Amino acid sequence: MLDALRTFRGIVRSLFIYYGNRRHGEALDRLYRQFVSPGDLVFDIGAHVGDRVAAFRRLQARVVAVEPQPALVKTLRLFYGRNPDVAIEATAVGRETGETELSLNIDNPTVSTASVDFIAAASGAAGWQRQIWSKRLRVPVTTLDALIARHGKPAFIKIDVEGFEAEALAGLGKPVAALSFEFTLIQRDIARACVERCGALGYRRFNAILGESQKFEHSEWIDAAALTRWLEALPPEANSGDVYARL
């Protein structure tokens, strides 16, 4: 019962953060309008409480929302389960289909993860001291290629899976027009691996956003080498952000 109450409190906190600020939604719309047009298909990998789903729907896109956490899947179904333009997939995304162990942070579900390396990197890191992954459960794993086979090729893929981004990208065999992946500065190696994978897929133009600013750090799109140098030069207190890649 206590765990259920903590999980509920964590979800309410996320709902307040991501839905309670009108400017946040407006900023997301401005950002994603550069990649998404009415009628497009979008994959939201690591949909959490669905604020990105909401932005994609405001832009009149069809959405596949992918989320492995049972409590968050229930939240997504409550918000979007009756929307015919939103498909909800209760699964993790990795390099191959199967199962994996998900580590749940019930007080802060936004940082639940399938990566033991992510938890190890967070241990003792500044700003991460209060994060505790106290529960484990087995969840199914699919791949981006399998999702494409099931739903069609998206115009844009957003990936935010707490240290499992490189695994998710490994399951994409051919590029889509554009994608984004989250990076954290406690795992710069994962960010480098993701940039390298994007390069191997054929992406040549990159940009980045720090935190939840929804504003690009570079006035012009840059190549993979320049982006990697920028990532390496960031101070630890910058914490996290998202990299965007275009063909």
C-alpha positions in Angstrom: 0.0 0.0 0.0 2.8 2.4 0.9 4.5 1.8 -2.5 1.2 2.4 -4.3 0.8 5.7 -2.5 4.4 6.7 -3.3 3.9 5.7 -7.0 0.7 7.8 -7.1 2.5 10.8 -5.6 5.3 10.5 -8.1 2.9 10.4 -11.0 1.0 13.4 -9.7 4.2 15.3 -9.4 5.1 14.5 -13.0 1.6 15.5 -14.1 2.0 18.9 -12.4 5.4 19.5 -13.9 4.6 18.5 -17.4 1.0 19.5 -17.8 0.7 22.3 -15.2 2.7 24.9 -17.2 1.0 26.3 -20.3 4.3 27.7 -21.6 5.9 24.3 -21.5 3.2 23.0 -23.9 3.6 26.0 -26.2 7.4 25.5 -26.3 7.0 21.8 -27.2 4.6 22.8 -30.0 7.1 25.3 -31.5 9.9 22.8 -31.3 8.1 19.7 -32.8 6.4 21.7 -35.5 9.9 21.7 -37.2 9.6 17.9 -37.5 6.0 17.0 -37.5 3.2 17.9 -39.9 -0.6 17.1 -39.7 -1.2 13.4 -40.5 2.4 12.3 -39.7 3.1 9.3 -37.6 5.4 9.9 -34.6 6.9 7.4 -32.1 7.2 8.5 -28.5 9.6 6.0 -26.9 9.5 6.5 -23.2 6.2 8.3 -23.2 6.1 8.8 -19.4 2.9 10.7 -18.6 2.3 11.8 -22.2 3.1 15.5 -22.4 4.9 14.9 -25.7 1.9 12.8 -26.9 -0.2 15.8 -26.1 2.1 18.1 -28.2 2.1 15.7 -31.1 -1.7 15.5 -31.1 -2.0 19.2 -31.0 0.1 19.2 -34.2 -2.4 16.6 -35.6 0.0 13.8 -35.7 -0.8 10.1 -35.1 1.2 8.8 -32.2 2.6 5.4 -31.0 3.3 6.0 -27.3 5.7 3.4 -25.9 6.1 3.0 -22.1 7.0 -0.1 -20.0 6.0 1.1 -16.5 2.6 -0.3 -15.6 1.5 2.7 -13.6 2.4 5.1 -16.4 0.7 2.8 -19.0 -2.5 3.2 -16.9 -2.0 6.9 -16.9 -1.5 7.0 -20.7 -4.6 4.9 -21.2 -6.6 7.1 -18.9 -5.6 10.2 -21.0 -5.3 8.8 -24.5 -6.8 5.3 -24.5 -10.0 6.3 -26.3 -8.1 8.4 -28.9 -8.0 6.4 -32.2 -4.9 8.4 -33.3 -2.9 7.2 -30.3 -1.6 3.6 -30.0 -0.2 2.7 -26.6 2.5 0.0 -26.4 3.3 -1.4 -22.9 6.9 -2.4 -23.6 10.5 -1.3 -23.4 12.5 -0.8 -26.6 15.9 -2.3 -27.2 18.2 -3.9 -29.7 16.2 -7.2 -29.9 12.8 -8.5 -28.9 12.5 -10.4 -25.6 12.4 -9.3 -22.0 14.5 -7.1 -19.7 14.5 -6.1 -16.0 13.2 -2.7 -15.3 14.4 -0.8 -12.2 11.6 1.4 -10.8 12.1 4.6 -9.0 8.7 4.8 -7.4 9.1 8.3 -6.0 10.4 9.7 -9.4 9.1 7.4 -12.2 10.7 9.6 -14.9 14.1 8.1 -14.1 13.0 4.4 -13.9 15.4 2.5 -16.2 16.3 -0.8 -17.8 20.0 0.1 -17.6 22.1 -1.1 -14.6 24.9 1.1 -15.9 22.7 4.2 -15.6 22.0 3.4 -12.0 25.7 2.8 -11.3 26.6 6.2 -13.0 24.0 8.0 -10.9 25.4 6.5 -7.6 27.1 9.4 -5.8 26.8 11.8 -8.7 25.9 15.4 -7.9 22.2 15.9 -8.2 21.4 12.2 -8.1 21.9 11.5 -4.4 18.2 11.1 -3.5 17.3 8.8 -6.3 16.5 5.2 -5.3 15.5 2.3 -7.6 13.8 0.1 -5.1 11.7 -2.3 -7.2 12.4 -4.6 -10.1 10.1 -6.2 -12.6 10.4 -8.1 -15.9 9.0 -6.3 -18.9 8.7 -7.2 -22.6 11.1 -5.6 -25.1 10.4 -4.7 -28.7 12.5 -2.9 -31.3 12.0 0.2 -33.4 12.1 -2.0 -36.5 9.3 -4.2 -35.0 7.3 -1.1 -34.2 7.7 0.2 -37.7 6.6 -3.2 -39.1 3.5 -3.0 -36.9 2.5 0.7 -37.2 4.4 2.1 -40.3 7.4 4.3 -40.7 7.3 7.5 -38.5 8.3 10.9 -39.6 9.9 11.5 -36.2 11.1 9.3 -33.2 11.6 10.8 -29.8 13.6 8.5 -27.4 13.9 9.2 -23.7 14.7 5.9 -21.9 17.2 6.8 -19.1 20.4 5.3 -20.2 18.9 2.8 -22.6 19.0 5.1 -25.6 21.9 3.3 -27.4 20.1 0.0 -27.0 16.9 1.5 -28.5 18.8 2.9 -31.5 20.6 -0.4 -32.1 17.1 -1.8 -33.0 16.6 0.7 -35.8 17.9 -0.7 -39.1 17.0 2.2 -41.4 16.8 5.9 -40.7 13.6 8.0 -40.5 13.6 11.6 -41.4 14.5 12.9 -37.9 14.8 11.7 -34.3 15.8 12.8 -30.9 17.4 11.0 -28.0 18.0 12.1 -24.4 21.6 12.3 -23.0 22.8 12.7 -19.4 26.2 13.9 -18.4 26.7 11.1 -16.0 26.8 8.9 -19.1 28.7 10.8 -21.8 29.8 7.4 -23.2 26.1 6.6 -24.0 25.7 10.0 -25.7 28.8 9.3 -27.8 27.5 5.8 -28.7 24.1 7.3 -29.8 25.8 9.9 -32.0 28.0 7.2 -33.6 24.9 5.1 -34.2 23.1 8.0 -35.8 26.1 8.6 -38.1 26.1 5.0 -39.1 22.4 5.3 -39.9 23.1 8.2 -42.2 22.3 11.2 -40.1 24.5 14.2 -40.9 22.9 17.2 -39.2 22.7 17.5 -35.4 21.5 20.0 -32.8 20.8 19.8 -29.1 18.7 21.2 -26.3 19.7 21.5 -22.6 17.2 20.5 -19.9 13.6 21.5 -20.7 14.4 24.8 -22.4 13.1 23.5 -25.8 15.5 25.9 -27.5 18.4 24.7 -29.7 21.9 25.5 -28.4 23.2 26.0 -31.9 21.9 28.5 -34.4 23.0 26.3 -37.3 22.8 22.5 -37.4 26.3 20.9 -37.0 28.0 17.7 -37.8 28.6 14.7 -35.5 32.2 15.6 -34.7 31.2 19.1 -33.6 28.3 17.9 -31.6 30.5 15.3 -29.8 33.0 18.1 -28.9 30.2 20.2 -27.6 28.9 17.3 -25.4 32.4 16.6 -24.0 32.9 20.3 -23.1 29.6 20.6 -21.1 30.0 21.0 -17.3 28.5 18.3 -15.2 25.9 20.7 -13.8 24.3 21.0 -17.2 23.0 17.5 -16.3 21.0 16.4 -19.3 19.3 17.3 -22.6 18.3 16.0 -25.9 20.2 15.5 -29.2 18.3 16.0 -32.5 19.4 14.3 -35.7 18.4 14.9 -39.3 19.3 13.3 -42.5 
